[in-house]
Amino acid sequence: QVQVVESGGGLVQPGGSLNLSCAASGIVFSRYAAGWRRQVAGKQLLVARIGADGQTKYYDDSVKGRFTISRDNAKKTIFLQCNSLKVEDTATYYCNIGSTNDYWGQGTQVTVSS
């Protein structure tokens, strides 16, 4: 049975940091690219994505220089280090492993507010 579980969300003040984690089980994790998407008011955005080998990375322009995606294939986990958070980063963040038709987590809420 495949499980994808996010953690690390929460309430943080503008300028603060969070480190999101996504742990997978039941799949050959190292074969898949993976990414983080966020959703607010029904709109979804691909925030960051990382290749299966951890070398190829993509960031949306809105988070470049502030967010860093990484992965640990031995632990079957991907991370999203979010620094210099802004109010507009507030959203539910979802981990997606493989294509959008593959595996998703349940989401973790990130709220940036003073």
Biotite code that builds the C-alpha atoms (Angstrom):
import biotite.structure as struc

atoms = struc.array([
    struc.Atom([0.000, 0.000, 0.000], chain_id="A", res_id=1, res_name="GLN", atom_name="CA", element="C"),
    struc.Atom([1.374, 3.371, -1.031], chain_id="A", res_id=2, res_name="VAL", atom_name="CA", element="C"),
    struc.Atom([1.477, 6.125, 1.565], chain_id="A", res_id=3, res_name="GLN", atom_name="CA", element="C"),
    struc.Atom([2.613, 9.714, 1.098], chain_id="A", res_id=4, res_name="VAL", atom_name="CA", element="C"),
    struc.Atom([2.608, 11.818, 4.253], chain_id="A", res_id=5, res_name="VAL", atom_name="CA", element="C"),
    struc.Atom([3.510, 15.498, 4.503], chain_id="A", res_id=6, res_name="GLU", atom_name="CA", element="C"),
    struc.Atom([4.507, 17.295, 7.675], chain_id="A", res_id=7, res_name="SER", atom_name="CA", element="C"),
    struc.Atom([6.065, 20.540, 8.802], chain_id="A", res_id=8, res_name="GLY", atom_name="CA", element="C"),
    struc.Atom([3.364, 23.049, 8.021], chain_id="A", res_id=9, res_name="GLY", atom_name="CA", element="C"),
    struc.Atom([2.168, 25.617, 10.514], chain_id="A", res_id=10, res_name="GLY", atom_name="CA", element="C"),
    struc.Atom([1.705, 29.262, 11.354], chain_id="A", res_id=11, res_name="LEU", atom_name="CA", element="C"),
    struc.Atom([4.690, 31.532, 10.877], chain_id="A", res_id=12, res_name="VAL", atom_name="CA", element="C"),
    struc.Atom([5.257, 35.279, 10.750], chain_id="A", res_id=13, res_name="GLN", atom_name="CA", element="C"),
    struc.Atom([6.320, 36.992, 7.542], chain_id="A", res_id=14, res_name="PRO", atom_name="CA", element="C"),
    struc.Atom([10.042, 36.537, 7.060], chain_id="A", res_id=15, res_name="GLY", atom_name="CA", element="C"),
    struc.Atom([10.039, 33.276, 8.952], chain_id="A", res_id=16, res_name="GLY", atom_name="CA", element="C"),
    struc.Atom([10.955, 29.773, 7.826], chain_id="A", res_id=17, res_name="SER", atom_name="CA", element="C"),
    struc.Atom([9.419, 26.313, 7.649], chain_id="A", res_id=18, res_name="LEU", atom_name="CA", element="C"),
    struc.Atom([10.818, 22.984, 6.511], chain_id="A", res_id=19, res_name="ASN", atom_name="CA", element="C"),
    struc.Atom([8.223, 20.736, 4.907], chain_id="A", res_id=20, res_name="LEU", atom_name="CA", element="C"),
    struc.Atom([8.799, 16.985, 4.669], chain_id="A", res_id=21, res_name="SER", atom_name="CA", element="C"),
    struc.Atom([7.138, 14.309, 2.582], chain_id="A", res_id=22, res_name="CYS", atom_name="CA", element="C"),
    struc.Atom([7.721, 10.672, 3.464], chain_id="A", res_id=23, res_name="ALA", atom_name="CA", element="C"),
    struc.Atom([6.728, 7.914, 1.075], chain_id="A", res_id=24, res_name="ALA", atom_name="CA", element="C"),
    struc.Atom([6.329, 4.184, 1.498], chain_id="A", res_id=25, res_name="SER", atom_name="CA", element="C"),
    struc.Atom([5.202, 1.317, -0.692], chain_id="A", res_id=26, res_name="GLY", atom_name="CA", element="C"),
    struc.Atom([6.933, 2.557, -3.851], chain_id="A", res_id=27, res_name="ILE", atom_name="CA", element="C"),
    struc.Atom([10.388, 2.455, -5.394], chain_id="A", res_id=28, res_name="VAL", atom_name="CA", element="C"),
    struc.Atom([10.874, 6.085, -4.446], chain_id="A", res_id=29, res_name="PHE", atom_name="CA", element="C"),
    struc.Atom([14.195, 6.573, -6.223], chain_id="A", res_id=30, res_name="SER", atom_name="CA", element="C"),
    struc.Atom([12.577, 6.004, -9.621], chain_id="A", res_id=31, res_name="ARG", atom_name="CA", element="C"),
    struc.Atom([10.296, 9.004, -9.405], chain_id="A", res_id=32, res_name="TYR", atom_name="CA", element="C"),
    struc.Atom([10.636, 12.718, -9.785], chain_id="A", res_id=33, res_name="ALA", atom_name="CA", element="C"),
    struc.Atom([8.727, 14.536, -7.063], chain_id="A", res_id=34, res_name="ALA", atom_name="CA", element="C"),
    struc.Atom([7.431, 17.957, -6.323], chain_id="A", res_id=35, res_name="GLY", atom_name="CA", element="C"),
    struc.Atom([5.525, 20.303, -4.126], chain_id="A", res_id=36, res_name="TRP", atom_name="CA", element="C"),
    struc.Atom([2.362, 22.027, -5.261], chain_id="A", res_id=37, res_name="ARG", atom_name="CA", element="C"),
    struc.Atom([0.277, 24.506, -3.366], chain_id="A", res_id=38, res_name="ARG", atom_name="CA", element="C"),
    struc.Atom([-3.394, 25.255, -3.580], chain_id="A", res_id=39, res_name="GLN", atom_name="CA", element="C"),
    struc.Atom([-5.364, 28.292, -2.502], chain_id="A", res_id=40, res_name="VAL", atom_name="CA", element="C"),
    struc.Atom([-8.906, 29.271, -3.444], chain_id="A", res_id=41, res_name="ALA", atom_name="CA", element="C"),
    struc.Atom([-9.064, 26.380, -5.890], chain_id="A", res_id=42, res_name="GLY", atom_name="CA", element="C"),
    struc.Atom([-5.935, 27.418, -7.780], chain_id="A", res_id=43, res_name="LYS", atom_name="CA", element="C"),
    struc.Atom([-2.972, 25.073, -7.852], chain_id="A", res_id=44, res_name="GLN", atom_name="CA", element="C"),
    struc.Atom([0.632, 26.034, -8.466], chain_id="A", res_id=45, res_name="LEU", atom_name="CA", element="C"),
    struc.Atom([3.695, 23.857, -9.000], chain_id="A", res_id=46, res_name="LEU", atom_name="CA", element="C"),
    struc.Atom([6.088, 25.370, -6.485], chain_id="A", res_id=47, res_name="VAL", atom_name="CA", element="C"),
    struc.Atom([9.135, 23.168, -6.941], chain_id="A", res_id=48, res_name="ALA", atom_name="CA", element="C"),
    struc.Atom([10.101, 19.877, -8.495], chain_id="A", res_id=49, res_name="ARG", atom_name="CA", element="C"),
    struc.Atom([13.142, 17.609, -8.254], chain_id="A", res_id=50, res_name="ILE", atom_name="CA", element="C"),
    struc.Atom([14.331, 14.859, -10.542], chain_id="A", res_id=51, res_name="GLY", atom_name="CA", element="C"),
    struc.Atom([14.665, 11.240, -9.481], chain_id="A", res_id=52, res_name="ALA", atom_name="CA", element="C"),
    struc.Atom([18.415, 11.609, -9.000], chain_id="A", res_id=53, res_name="ASP", atom_name="CA", element="C"),
    struc.Atom([18.103, 14.882, -7.135], chain_id="A", res_id=54, res_name="GLY", atom_name="CA", element="C"),
    struc.Atom([20.035, 16.876, -9.707], chain_id="A", res_id=55, res_name="GLN", atom_name="CA", element="C"),
    struc.Atom([17.394, 18.529, -11.839], chain_id="A", res_id=56, res_name="THR", atom_name="CA", element="C"),
    struc.Atom([15.346, 21.127, -9.989], chain_id="A", res_id=57, res_name="LYS", atom_name="CA", element="C"),
    struc.Atom([12.597, 23.515, -10.967], chain_id="A", res_id=58, res_name="TYR", atom_name="CA", element="C"),
    struc.Atom([11.224, 26.447, -9.016], chain_id="A", res_id=59, res_name="TYR", atom_name="CA", element="C"),
    struc.Atom([8.336, 28.734, -9.733], chain_id="A", res_id=60, res_name="ASP", atom_name="CA", element="C"),
    struc.Atom([9.526, 32.310, -10.119], chain_id="A", res_id=61, res_name="ASP", atom_name="CA", element="C"),
    struc.Atom([7.556, 33.331, -7.039], chain_id="A", res_id=62, res_name="SER", atom_name="CA", element="C"),
    struc.Atom([9.744, 31.168, -4.751], chain_id="A", res_id=63, res_name="VAL", atom_name="CA", element="C"),
    struc.Atom([13.143, 31.258, -6.460], chain_id="A", res_id=64, res_name="LYS", atom_name="CA", element="C"),
    struc.Atom([15.879, 32.214, -4.032], chain_id="A", res_id=65, res_name="GLY", atom_name="CA", element="C"),
    struc.Atom([13.631, 31.576, -1.028], chain_id="A", res_id=66, res_name="ARG", atom_name="CA", element="C"),
    struc.Atom([12.634, 27.895, -1.269], chain_id="A", res_id=67, res_name="PHE", atom_name="CA", element="C"),
    struc.Atom([14.916, 24.887, -1.677], chain_id="A", res_id=68, res_name="THR", atom_name="CA", element="C"),
    struc.Atom([13.779, 21.412, -2.655], chain_id="A", res_id=69, res_name="ILE", atom_name="CA", element="C"),
    struc.Atom([15.847, 18.348, -1.807], chain_id="A", res_id=70, res_name="SER", atom_name="CA", element="C"),
    struc.Atom([15.445, 14.622, -1.385], chain_id="A", res_id=71, res_name="ARG", atom_name="CA", element="C"),
    struc.Atom([16.906, 11.703, 0.514], chain_id="A", res_id=72, res_name="ASP", atom_name="CA", element="C"),
    struc.Atom([16.268, 8.559, -1.504], chain_id="A", res_id=73, res_name="ASN", atom_name="CA", element="C"),
    struc.Atom([17.496, 6.294, 1.291], chain_id="A", res_id=74, res_name="ALA", atom_name="CA", element="C"),
    struc.Atom([14.824, 7.728, 3.581], chain_id="A", res_id=75, res_name="LYS", atom_name="CA", element="C"),
    struc.Atom([12.236, 8.028, 0.787], chain_id="A", res_id=76, res_name="LYS", atom_name="CA", element="C"),
    struc.Atom([11.666, 11.632, 1.742], chain_id="A", res_id=77, res_name="THR", atom_name="CA", element="C"),
    struc.Atom([11.586, 14.970, -0.034], chain_id="A", res_id=78, res_name="ILE", atom_name="CA", element="C"),
    struc.Atom([11.945, 18.303, 1.669], chain_id="A", res_id=79, res_name="PHE", atom_name="CA", element="C"),
    struc.Atom([10.993, 21.872, 0.956], chain_id="A", res_id=80, res_name="LEU", atom_name="CA", element="C"),
    struc.Atom([12.935, 24.452, 2.937], chain_id="A", res_id=81, res_name="GLN", atom_name="CA", element="C"),
    struc.Atom([10.892, 27.638, 2.869], chain_id="A", res_id=82, res_name="CYS", atom_name="CA", element="C"),
    struc.Atom([12.692, 30.813, 3.919], chain_id="A", res_id=83, res_name="ASN", atom_name="CA", element="C"),
    struc.Atom([11.696, 34.481, 3.892], chain_id="A", res_id=84, res_name="SER", atom_name="CA", element="C"),
    struc.Atom([8.058, 33.471, 3.858], chain_id="A", res_id=85, res_name="LEU", atom_name="CA", element="C"),
    struc.Atom([5.507, 35.952, 2.614], chain_id="A", res_id=86, res_name="LYS", atom_name="CA", element="C"),
    struc.Atom([1.803, 36.295, 3.301], chain_id="A", res_id=87, res_name="VAL", atom_name="CA", element="C"),
    struc.Atom([1.150, 35.201, -0.280], chain_id="A", res_id=88, res_name="GLU", atom_name="CA", element="C"),
    struc.Atom([2.857, 31.862, 0.414], chain_id="A", res_id=89, res_name="ASP", atom_name="CA", element="C"),
    struc.Atom([-0.142, 30.926, 2.547], chain_id="A", res_id=90, res_name="THR", atom_name="CA", element="C"),
    struc.Atom([-1.677, 27.774, 1.063], chain_id="A", res_id=91, res_name="ALA", atom_name="CA", element="C"),
    struc.Atom([-2.119, 24.060, 1.476], chain_id="A", res_id=92, res_name="THR", atom_name="CA", element="C"),
    struc.Atom([1.062, 22.394, 0.267], chain_id="A", res_id=93, res_name="TYR", atom_name="CA", element="C"),
    struc.Atom([0.844, 18.980, -1.367], chain_id="A", res_id=94, res_name="TYR", atom_name="CA", element="C"),
    struc.Atom([3.586, 16.495, -2.103], chain_id="A", res_id=95, res_name="CYS", atom_name="CA", element="C"),
    struc.Atom([3.275, 14.820, -5.504], chain_id="A", res_id=96, res_name="ASN", atom_name="CA", element="C"),
    struc.Atom([5.469, 11.854, -6.418], chain_id="A", res_id=97, res_name="ILE", atom_name="CA", element="C"),
    struc.Atom([5.704, 10.955, -10.071], chain_id="A", res_id=98, res_name="GLY", atom_name="CA", element="C"),
    struc.Atom([3.218, 12.506, -12.453], chain_id="A", res_id=99, res_name="SER", atom_name="CA", element="C"),
    struc.Atom([0.012, 14.181, -11.327], chain_id="A", res_id=100, res_name="THR", atom_name="CA", element="C"),
    struc.Atom([-1.660, 10.826, -11.979], chain_id="A", res_id=101, res_name="ASN", atom_name="CA", element="C"),
    struc.Atom([0.631, 9.021, -9.536], chain_id="A", res_id=102, res_name="ASP", atom_name="CA", element="C"),
    struc.Atom([0.900, 9.669, -5.817], chain_id="A", res_id=103, res_name="TYR", atom_name="CA", element="C"),
    struc.Atom([-0.249, 12.523, -3.606], chain_id="A", res_id=104, res_name="TRP", atom_name="CA", element="C"),
    struc.Atom([-0.141, 13.339, 0.054], chain_id="A", res_id=105, res_name="GLY", atom_name="CA", element="C"),
    struc.Atom([-3.009, 14.718, 2.087], chain_id="A", res_id=106, res_name="GLN", atom_name="CA", element="C"),
    struc.Atom([-1.564, 18.219, 2.281], chain_id="A", res_id=107, res_name="GLY", atom_name="CA", element="C"),
    struc.Atom([-0.092, 20.378, 5.005], chain_id="A", res_id=108, res_name="THR", atom_name="CA", element="C"),
    struc.Atom([-1.278, 23.899, 5.762], chain_id="A", res_id=109, res_name="GLN", atom_name="CA", element="C"),
    struc.Atom([1.165, 26.784, 5.696], chain_id="A", res_id=110, res_name="VAL", atom_name="CA", element="C"),
    struc.Atom([-0.120, 30.063, 7.066], chain_id="A", res_id=111, res_name="THR", atom_name="CA", element="C"),
    struc.Atom([2.034, 33.179, 6.967], chain_id="A", res_id=112, res_name="VAL", atom_name="CA", element="C"),
    struc.Atom([0.560, 35.929, 9.064], chain_id="A", res_id=113, res_name="SER", atom_name="CA", element="C"),
    struc.Atom([1.556, 38.542, 11.585], chain_id="A", res_id=114, res_name="SER", atom_name="CA", element="C"),
])
